[in-house]
Amino acid sequence: MSQEKLTELIALLEGSVQLEGEVITIINEQVLRDKIERLVRKAVLDEDDLTRMLARYLVRRIAAEDSVHPNSIHDLYLARGRGDVPNTFTVPAINLRSLTFYAARIIFTIAQQMNAGAFIFEIARSETGYTDQRPSEYAANILGAAVAAGYKGPVFLQGDHYQISGSRYQADPEPEIQALKDLTREALQAGFFNIDVDASTLVDLSVEDVVQQQVLNSQLTAYFTKFIRDLEPEQVTVSIGGEIGEVGEENSTEEELRAYLDSLAVDLEETAPGAIGLSKISVLTGTSHGGIVLPDGSIKKVAVDFDLLQHLGKVARESYGLGGAVQHGASTLPESAFSKFPEYDTLEVHLATNFQNILYDNMPEALRDEIYAYLDENHSHERKEDQTDEQFYYKTRKRALGAFKKSIWGMSAEQIEKVKNAWEIQFKDLFDRLGMADTRPYVDEHIKSVHVPARLEHYLQGDVEAEDTSDLAD
């Protein structure tokens, strides 16, 4: 049955790819670039579970044959920590919540125009749930987009905010730990070789001693670092990030950063002697996920403490050998702020909400109205007593993306083109402001080429059952 379906799926590519037994050969690359979208749509939308999983498997196999491989950014970040790579650019880590293939194809096209190589595609544990994009599906979107754009080389897929739910952990730690282990394993099998471990939800600010505040955060980061190192492919060192405070709470301090990283070194040596640790550290310097929505639906202006961000990055590099500091929740900052990230030596910045806003601003009004009616019916319990309609819809509409995935993908070609045109302007501006031009040589110098073969048995396992992620950060 699997072989028959594989043959049917290959036929969608109109002779551009040949499958003989286990061997895949690209016959016509231009036709493949034109037709790979058909296979990606099967990977995302097909009603048959087996067909979806085999399509995802084929996309990854074909991408590998086309010199597109998932990889880890770890070595580039450590080179930056050593000073072998200049602090003149900030790596964008981009969360794509809908129409992922189309958005990623635009990004790969811009990257080639700018000779850019240091950029990441990521999806958080929370987003995996409410957008209905398991790791293998997200990877198929991204790798298929690279093929469609004619991009060659390493692709950095990242598990963003692989976060422990504080409330669930306190109620019963074992099921919560197991859920995150299951997701991490699933992501690694799909080619996510960059994982941000986030146990910052367990930082205990009720105690005065800063070291004691970070105890659970440090211990669980060490635990998951060992878990990842035990599973990672032999030829890959997964880039692992840690976090010292929840985004949207109090700004981070040097004392917290040192307390966490010093404790982590001890915990990791006890848990996995000699294991490689983190490549980066996420800090909070004034932003919040999704922005703060005012009653009229506009976003409150926030001030990033760039001096603090720069200082914490310097400490991370010079005292701990990491690549530097990471800024979360930056999508809704004013455009002028993005030029400051490379000016202040920021290693990586996470971007999501504004791309979603562009989608909602440019989708057909009738579809948007249908989504808002769905939110009224299914998410009214999330509405705060003093919220306006604008605030409620803005804060909750991300939760409709999975439920309306087929409707959004089903928009007309003209409607999708409208969204794509707006995204192209946004992505190009961000790449310019973050200093992405000519970063490909740094990637080529410091990231060794690897090929981790896709294993059919991993895809035949099917998707892991969706979990409730409503209490997790993006």
Phi, psi and omega in degrees: 000316181298317181295321178296317180292321177300318179296318178298318182291319178299327181296336178297339185269008170052050173079003181281341180227138179245135177241116177234105185065242178262359187264128176250131180230132176273121183266319183219103186293324181293317177296320178302315180300324181285331189252350185299334178303325179300317181289322178297319178299322175297320181295333184262317197246346187298141182288335183274123183301314183296319180298316179301313184291321178292325177296319178295318177300314181295320179301316181293319179296316180293319178301317179298318178295335180265017177066037175240116187228134169299144182209175179253142179268007186308309186293326176296318181293318178293326175297322177293321177299327178281346184092009180279346176234132185289154177272050185255001179217157177241126183287121174280127172254110195252120176267119180250115188263344182200154184048044189300318180302315184292318179295316182294323179298321176298315182297315179296322178296313178298319180301319179292322178296327184260359185058043181263145178223342186263079177213152189235142170253125185224162173211133183279163176304318180296314182295324177306325179284301190281345173266354182057052177230096174290163183306318182293327177289315179300316179298319179298319176302311185289312182293322176296322178295321177299317178298314182298326182274353182077019180283143177234147173116194184288143175236130185258107177259133187229135169275106184271143177044057169284083198258143174271129175289118181300316182292318180290324179295317181293326180287318182196099188298320191298312179298325180291318177298317181295321180298319180288326175296316180298317179294319180297316178299315180300318181294315179300319179295333181273356178103013175279099183255023174221122185227126174261106179278125184233095173254019182294343177296345183256007173297130186255096181280359179282344176260150185280324185289122185296323179297316179294328178302325188265007188302304182294321177303311181294312183298317182285329173296318177297318180301313182284333174297315176299316180302316180292315181298326179290335183260339188297147178301151184303323186270007184233135167254105183300136173283119181246132176249151174241172182216140186253353179196148181294134176296134180099354178258219183281148178299148180288160178232161176297323180299318178295316181300313180293320180299316181293310185289325176293316178295322181297321179300319179292313182296321181290323179294326177285322184280318184213079183307129178084356182292146176287138184263220187281160172249350185198166179223129178271134182231166177246126181225026171130358182258173174216150181295126177081351182079167177261121187268129176275164184305330180275003179093353177283167184258130179296138177288134178238156181247117175279134176277085184294328178297318178294317179301315179296317182295315180295323176296321179295317177298316180300320181286306191282328182263337187233356177073014178280170178289334180143201185257149181245137178254122176266166168061041187256359188306319190266013173291156175298150185304325182299335183290332186291332176293338182283335183300309176293329178298329182253026169063026181289131183287314190210145177227137184261131189226129181210302196299320185293330176293322175295319179300319179298319177300311182294325180291336187246001177280162179302140183301322181298320179292318178298318178297321179296320178295317180294324175296321176299318180295320178301321185279325190250346184229020180297336179294342179273353184282127177279155189301323185261011183283139170280168176303317182301316180294317182297311183294320181298318184283333186253347190293340174300331184287351179267353189295323177289315181297329183250022182301314182293323179293321180290315176295338182273003175300155181295162179302322180292321180291318178295322179298323179298316177296314182300319180297319178292320177297318182302316178299316182293313182296318180298316180297317180295316179298321177298310185292330181272001176074035184286341183301133175062034172268351180299320179302326178294321178294314181297326182285321191252344180255112180287145180288129178227154174226106176263108186298140172292138180251121185303324183297330177295321182285328180288347175294337182081179180285143171290144181300137181297148180239164176284117181241021187293342182259012184253154179279159177266000000 
